Amino acid sequence: MFLHIGLDRVIKTQDILGIFDLDNTTVSKVTRDYLTDAQKNGEIIDVCTDLPKSFVVCSKKNEKTVYITQLNTSTLQKRAAKFGNKSF
């Protein structure tokens, strides 16, 4: 199945490793360092036009992508659950 994460972007749910809230997770230095490294490595794709609220980490064929989205984690989880997909 696919999950719509904003700005006409859909991703395969089987590729999702996790969905994370930016406000709660960026308190940790580890998360900030992770996102900084992902930015330096060109792994971040920004799919929002407004204030970012969450990020989705995906892996496909050992290639990591981090999507920054304006949707809440609860919204993304509800969309995934609506189609019977796993909980993140």
C-alpha positions in Angstrom: 0.0 0.0 0.0 0.9 3.6 -0.3 0.8 6.5 2.2 0.2 10.1 1.1 2.6 12.3 3.1 1.8 15.7 1.5 2.4 17.8 -1.6 1.3 15.0 -4.0 4.0 12.6 -2.5 3.2 9.0 -1.8 5.5 6.4 -0.4 5.2 2.7 0.0 4.3 1.7 3.5 6.7 -1.3 3.3 9.6 1.1 2.9 8.7 3.1 6.1 11.0 2.5 9.1 9.4 5.1 11.3 7.3 8.2 11.6 8.5 10.8 14.1 7.2 14.0 15.6 9.7 16.9 15.1 8.7 18.7 18.3 9.3 15.7 20.6 12.3 14.1 18.9 14.4 17.1 18.1 14.8 17.7 21.9 17.4 14.9 21.7 20.9 15.8 20.4 21.1 12.3 18.8 18.0 13.1 16.6 19.3 16.6 15.7 22.7 15.0 14.7 20.9 12.3 12.7 18.9 14.9 10.8 22.0 17.1 10.2 23.9 14.1 8.8 20.9 13.2 6.6 20.8 16.8 5.3 24.6 16.7 4.6 24.2 13.4 2.7 21.3 14.6 0.6 18.9 12.2 2.1 16.2 14.7 3.1 13.3 15.5 0.9 11.1 18.4 2.1 7.4 17.8 1.2 5.8 20.7 3.1 5.0 24.3 2.4 4.1 25.2 6.0 5.8 24.6 9.4 7.1 21.0 9.4 5.6 18.7 12.1 7.0 15.3 11.4 9.6 13.3 9.5 9.3 9.9 7.9 12.3 7.6 7.6 12.3 5.2 4.7 14.7 2.6 3.4 14.6 1.0 0.0 17.4 -1.2 -1.3 19.7 0.0 1.5 19.1 3.6 0.5 17.8 5.9 3.2 15.4 8.8 2.6 14.0 11.2 5.2 10.8 13.0 4.3 10.0 16.2 6.2 6.2 16.8 6.2 3.7 19.3 7.6 1.3 16.5 8.6 1.0 15.3 12.2 2.3 11.9 13.1 -1.3 10.9 14.2 -2.6 11.9 10.8 0.0 9.8 9.0 -0.7 6.8 11.3 -4.4 7.1 10.8 -4.0 7.1 7.0 -1.8 4.0 7.3 -4.2 2.2 9.6 -7.2 3.1 7.3 -5.9 0.7 4.8 -4.9 -2.0 7.3 -1.2 -1.2 7.3 1.1 -1.7 10.2 1.3 0.7 13.0 4.4 2.9 13.2 
